[in-house]
């Protein structure tokens, strides 16, 4: 099971009211709490044999070097979110879950590489992400779980589910995303 750490933490951050989740020291923990709750449910429900979580290192990637406008108009991260990624990584480490981050690459790049390699080696792969671009990875051996509502409801995307939802195959998804306006 491969987790898109940043995307899941952001989902949790926006799903749970920040004012209800603070440490005595004032650190907001809604993203940490939501991420951890989602992780516990996934571990219980999916029973993976291997788990890793990938995180972005920074907004500077090989894409932004080649195309400076790539994600240039993204709004800044809310102050209440700062620090929660590090705490989330600490939770993962305490659970013995590998944390991956590669300078110059986004978490979804790392996930795509690992999912493709694992599939070639005969593994069944579960990718958990809030990034629809990962739908292009879906195959008979790669399934994407996409958060649908809050941190508790996930949509399971198999090849059939991608066709039913979008009317195209996973291989066609990048073209669809580009036509829709995603870079």
TAMORA-V326756 format. One record per pair of residues at least 4 apart in sequence whose C-alpha atoms are under 8 Angstrom apart, sorted by the first residue. I is the first residue (numbers start at 1). J is the second residue. D is the distance in whole Angstrom. If there is no record, write none. Layout:
i = {I,I}
j = {J,J}
d = {D,D}
This chain:
i = {1,1,1,1,1,1,1,1,1,2,2,2,2,2,2,2,2,2,2,3,3,3,3,3,3,3,3,3,4,4,4,4,4,4,4,4,4,4,4,5,5,5,5,5,5,6,6,6,6,6,6,7,7,7,7,8,8,8,8,8,9,9,9,9,9,9,10,10,11,11,11,11,11,11,12,12,12,12,12,12,12,12,12,13,13,13,13,13,13,13,14,14,15,15,15,15,16,16,16,16,16,17,17,18,18,18,18,18,19,20,21,21,21,21,22,22,22,22,22,23,23,23,27,27,28,28,28,29,29,30,31,31,31,32,32,32,32,32,33,34,34,35,35,35,36,36,36,37,37,38,38,38,39,40,41,42,42,43,43,51,51,52,52,52,52,53,53,53,53,54,54,54,54,54,54,54,55,55,55,55,55,56,56,56,56,56,56,57,57,57,57,57,57,58,58,58,59,59,60,60,60,60,61,61,61,61,61,62,62,62,63,63,63,64,64,64,64,68,69,70,77,77,78,81,83,84,85,86,87,88,89,89,90,91,92,92,92,92,93,93,93,100,100,101,101,101,101,102,102,102,105,105,106,107,108,108,108,109,110,111,111,112,112,112,113,114,115,115,115,115,115,116,116,117,118,118,118,118,119,119,119,119,119,123,124,124,125,125,125,126,126,126,126,127,127,127,127,128,128,128,129,129,129,129,129,130,130,131,132,133,133,133,134,134,135,135,135,135,135,136,136,136,136,136,137,137,137,137,137,138,138,138,138,138,138,138,139,139,139,139,140,140,142,143,143,143,144,144,144,145,145,145,145,146,146,146,146,147,147,147,147,147,148,148,148,149,149,156,157,157,158,159,159,159,160,161,162,162,162,162,162,163,163,163,163,164,168,168,169,172,173,174,175,176,177,177,177,178,178}
j = {48,49,50,51,52,125,126,127,128,51,52,53,54,111,115,125,126,127,128,8,51,52,53,54,111,127,128,129,8,53,54,55,107,108,111,127,128,129,130,9,53,54,55,107,129,10,54,55,56,85,107,11,129,130,131,12,35,128,129,130,13,31,32,34,35,85,14,31,15,31,130,147,150,151,16,30,31,32,33,34,35,150,151,17,18,30,31,32,34,81,31,150,34,149,150,151,20,30,31,34,150,21,30,22,28,29,30,80,28,30,28,29,30,33,26,27,28,29,30,27,28,29,80,83,80,81,84,33,84,34,35,81,84,36,84,85,87,88,37,38,151,39,88,151,40,88,91,41,151,42,151,152,43,44,45,46,47,47,48,97,98,97,98,99,100,97,98,99,100,99,100,101,107,108,110,111,99,100,101,106,107,101,102,103,105,106,107,101,102,103,104,105,106,103,104,106,64,106,64,65,104,105,65,103,104,105,106,66,104,105,67,68,70,68,69,70,71,72,73,183,81,82,82,85,87,88,89,90,91,92,93,99,94,95,96,97,98,99,97,98,99,107,110,105,106,107,110,106,107,110,109,110,110,111,112,131,134,113,114,115,127,116,134,137,117,118,119,125,127,137,142,120,137,121,122,123,124,125,123,124,125,141,142,141,141,142,141,142,143,142,143,144,145,142,143,144,145,144,145,146,134,144,145,146,147,146,147,146,146,173,174,177,138,144,144,157,162,170,173,170,171,172,173,174,142,143,144,170,171,142,143,144,157,158,159,170,143,158,159,170,158,159,158,156,157,158,156,157,158,154,155,156,157,154,155,156,157,151,152,153,154,155,153,154,155,153,154,161,161,162,162,163,169,170,164,165,166,167,168,169,170,167,168,169,170,168,172,173,173,176,177,178,179,180,181,182,183,182,183}
d = {6,8,6,5,7,6,5,6,7,6,5,6,7,7,8,8,6,5,6,8,8,6,4,6,8,6,5,6,6,6,5,6,6,7,7,8,6,5,8,6,6,5,5,7,8,6,8,6,7,7,7,6,6,5,7,6,6,8,6,6,6,5,7,7,6,7,6,7,6,8,7,8,7,7,6,7,5,8,8,5,6,7,6,8,7,6,4,8,7,7,8,8,8,8,5,7,8,6,8,7,8,7,7,7,6,7,5,7,8,8,6,5,5,8,6,5,4,5,8,5,7,7,8,8,6,7,7,6,6,6,6,7,6,6,6,7,7,5,6,6,6,6,8,7,6,8,8,6,8,6,6,6,6,6,6,5,7,5,6,6,7,6,5,6,7,7,6,5,6,6,5,6,5,8,7,7,7,6,5,7,5,6,7,8,7,5,5,6,7,6,7,7,7,7,8,8,8,8,6,7,6,8,6,7,4,5,7,6,5,7,6,8,7,5,7,5,8,7,8,7,7,7,7,8,7,6,6,6,6,6,6,7,6,6,6,5,7,7,6,7,7,8,8,8,8,7,8,7,8,7,6,7,7,6,6,8,7,6,6,6,8,6,7,7,6,6,6,6,8,8,7,6,8,6,6,5,7,7,5,6,7,6,7,7,5,6,6,5,6,6,5,6,7,7,6,5,6,6,5,6,8,7,6,5,7,5,6,8,8,7,7,8,7,7,7,7,7,6,7,4,5,7,6,7,7,8,8,7,8,5,5,6,7,6,6,6,7,7,6,7,7,7,7,7,6,5,6,5,7,6,5,5,6,5,5,7,8,7,8,6,4,6,5,5,6,5,7,8,5,6,6,6,7,6,6,6,6,7,7,6,6,5,5,5,8,8,6,7,7,6,6,6,6,6,6,5,8,5,6}
